[in-house]
């Protein structure tokens, strides 16, 4: 009988002398898995009602759980909706990191050397990006440099920053922007949104 959700408790087995008793059971690993990447199992056999010694705890093999993160990202430029900016206008960028993998992503770095038509970079917020990140961004020249971001599985890390269009920007100039997102310390791949 299974008397618990975390322990398997089997009572009243009858085992003939010289016979092996094999107990097989299936378990489901939590998703998202929040452990350290290993599953340990041990068991104890009590003495029989007829006497004799029990044994344990005895350990089985340690299992390794695949906890590789899978990062994807997207950027959005928030302005007046027509994708046309004016000299001196402040443009807001939103970078969203998604982790659809099997484990949390730690130690992710974000780098973005912004277009030369932009200046006065300001990082406004990092939401759901862990607490151990370091923001080494530079206002001029406009460079986003944020290190050690953490992205939990199934949670969006949202980074918002602004930059001003320089007064010297040419008419009808295109102002592209691409950020680079490194792979996590835990494995997987990075991403480069545009």
C-alpha positions as CSV (number, residue, x, y, z in Angstrom):
1,X,0.0,0.0,0.0
2,X,1.2,3.5,-0.7
3,X,0.6,5.4,2.4
4,X,2.2,8.7,1.5
5,X,2.8,11.0,-1.6
6,X,6.5,11.3,-0.8
7,X,7.3,7.8,0.5
8,X,6.5,4.4,-0.7
9,X,5.5,2.1,2.2
10,X,4.8,-1.5,1.3
11,X,3.5,-3.7,4.1
12,X,2.9,-7.4,4.7
13,X,5.1,-8.8,1.9
14,X,5.5,-12.6,1.8
15,X,8.8,-13.7,0.4
16,X,9.7,-17.4,0.0
17,X,13.2,-18.4,1.1
18,X,15.8,-18.0,-1.7
19,X,13.6,-15.7,-3.7
20,X,14.3,-12.2,-4.7
21,X,11.7,-9.6,-4.1
22,X,11.7,-6.9,-6.7
23,X,9.6,-3.7,-6.2
24,X,9.1,-1.5,-9.2
25,X,7.4,1.9,-9.1
26,X,7.2,5.0,-11.2
27,X,7.7,8.6,-10.1
28,X,7.0,11.9,-11.8
29,X,9.5,14.7,-11.4
30,X,8.0,18.1,-10.6
31,X,7.8,20.5,-13.5
32,X,9.2,23.0,-13.0
33,X,11.8,21.1,-11.1
34,X,13.4,23.3,-8.4
35,X,15.9,20.9,-7.0
36,X,19.7,20.6,-7.4
37,X,19.5,18.4,-10.5
38,X,19.8,15.1,-8.7
39,X,17.4,12.6,-7.3
40,X,18.5,10.3,-4.5
41,X,16.6,7.2,-3.4
42,X,17.1,5.0,-0.4
43,X,15.1,2.2,1.2
44,X,14.9,0.3,4.5
45,X,13.6,-3.2,5.0
46,X,12.3,-4.1,8.4
47,X,12.7,-7.4,10.1
48,X,10.1,-10.1,9.3
49,X,7.4,-11.0,11.8
50,X,9.0,-14.4,12.1
51,X,12.3,-12.8,13.2
52,X,15.7,-12.1,11.6
53,X,17.3,-8.8,10.9
54,X,16.1,-6.1,8.6
55,X,18.6,-3.8,6.8
56,X,19.0,-0.3,5.6
57,X,18.9,2.3,4.8
58,X,20.4,1.2,1.5
59,X,20.9,3.6,-1.4
60,X,20.0,3.1,-5.0
61,X,21.6,4.9,-7.9
62,X,21.5,8.7,-8.0
63,X,19.5,10.0,-11.0
64,X,20.4,13.2,-12.8
65,X,17.5,15.5,-13.8
66,X,17.8,17.5,-17.0
67,X,17.4,21.1,-15.8
68,X,18.7,22.8,-19.0
69,X,17.1,26.3,-19.5
70,X,15.8,27.3,-22.9
71,X,16.0,31.1,-23.5
72,X,14.2,33.1,-26.1
73,X,13.8,36.8,-26.3
74,X,12.0,39.6,-28.0
75,X,12.3,43.4,-28.1
76,X,9.6,46.0,-28.4
77,X,10.1,49.7,-29.1
78,X,7.4,51.7,-27.3
79,X,6.7,55.0,-29.0
80,X,3.8,56.6,-30.7
81,X,3.0,53.4,-32.7
82,X,4.1,54.5,-36.2
83,X,7.8,53.6,-35.7
84,X,8.8,57.1,-36.7
85,X,10.8,59.1,-34.2
86,X,11.9,62.7,-34.0
87,X,15.2,64.2,-33.1
88,X,15.4,64.6,-29.3
89,X,12.6,62.0,-28.7
90,X,13.0,59.5,-25.9
91,X,12.5,56.0,-27.2
92,X,11.6,53.2,-24.7
93,X,12.8,49.7,-25.4
94,X,11.4,46.6,-23.7
95,X,13.5,43.4,-23.8
96,X,11.6,40.2,-22.7
97,X,13.5,37.0,-21.8
98,X,11.5,33.8,-21.7
99,X,12.8,30.5,-20.3
100,X,10.8,27.6,-21.6
101,X,13.4,25.0,-20.6
102,X,13.5,22.4,-17.8
103,X,15.3,24.5,-15.3
104,X,16.1,28.0,-14.1
105,X,18.6,30.1,-16.1
106,X,21.3,31.8,-14.0
107,X,24.2,34.1,-15.0
108,X,22.7,35.4,-18.2
109,X,24.4,38.5,-19.7
110,X,22.7,41.1,-21.8
111,X,24.8,43.4,-24.1
112,X,23.5,46.0,-26.5
113,X,25.7,48.6,-28.1
114,X,23.0,50.9,-29.4
115,X,23.0,52.8,-32.7
116,X,25.2,55.9,-32.9
117,X,22.0,58.0,-33.4
118,X,21.0,57.3,-29.8
119,X,22.4,58.8,-26.6
120,X,21.5,59.2,-22.9
121,X,20.8,55.6,-22.2
122,X,18.9,54.9,-19.0
123,X,17.9,51.5,-17.7
124,X,14.5,51.9,-16.1
125,X,13.7,48.5,-14.6
126,X,14.4,44.8,-14.4
127,X,11.4,42.8,-13.4
128,X,11.6,39.0,-12.6
129,X,15.3,39.0,-13.4
130,X,16.7,37.8,-10.1
131,X,18.4,40.0,-7.5
132,X,22.1,39.3,-8.2
133,X,22.4,41.1,-11.5
134,X,24.9,43.9,-12.1
135,X,24.1,46.9,-14.3
136,X,27.2,48.3,-15.9
137,X,25.3,50.2,-18.6
138,X,26.8,53.4,-20.0
139,X,24.7,56.5,-20.9
140,X,27.0,57.8,-23.6
141,X,27.9,56.1,-25.8
142,X,24.6,54.2,-25.2
143,X,25.6,50.7,-24.2
144,X,23.4,48.3,-22.2
145,X,25.6,45.9,-20.2
146,X,23.7,43.9,-17.6
147,X,25.4,40.7,-16.2
148,X,24.3,37.8,-14.0
149,X,20.5,38.0,-14.8
150,X,18.4,35.0,-13.5
151,X,15.4,33.8,-15.5
152,X,13.2,31.3,-13.7
153,X,11.5,28.6,-15.7
154,X,8.1,29.8,-17.0
155,X,8.7,33.4,-15.9
156,X,9.3,36.4,-18.1
157,X,12.3,38.6,-17.2
158,X,11.4,42.1,-18.5
159,X,14.1,44.8,-18.9
160,X,13.1,48.3,-19.9
161,X,15.5,51.0,-21.0
162,X,15.3,54.4,-22.8
163,X,17.6,56.3,-25.1
164,X,17.2,59.7,-26.8
165,X,17.4,60.3,-30.5
166,X,20.3,62.6,-31.2
167,X,19.6,66.0,-32.6
168,X,22.2,65.2,-35.3
169,X,20.3,62.2,-36.6
170,X,19.7,62.4,-40.3
171,X,16.2,62.7,-41.8
172,X,14.7,59.3,-42.6
173,X,17.6,57.5,-40.9
174,X,16.9,53.9,-39.8
175,X,17.9,53.3,-36.2
176,X,18.3,49.5,-35.8
177,X,19.0,47.9,-32.5
178,X,20.1,44.4,-31.6
179,X,20.7,43.1,-28.1
180,X,22.8,39.9,-27.4
181,X,21.7,37.5,-24.7
182,X,24.3,35.0,-23.5
183,X,23.7,31.4,-22.7
184,X,22.9,30.7,-19.0
185,X,25.6,29.3,-16.7
186,X,23.3,26.3,-16.5
187,X,23.6,25.5,-20.2
188,X,21.2,25.9,-23.1
189,X,21.6,28.7,-25.7
190,X,21.4,32.4,-25.6
191,X,19.4,34.6,-27.9
192,X,19.8,37.8,-30.0
193,X,16.6,39.8,-30.4
194,X,16.3,42.6,-32.8
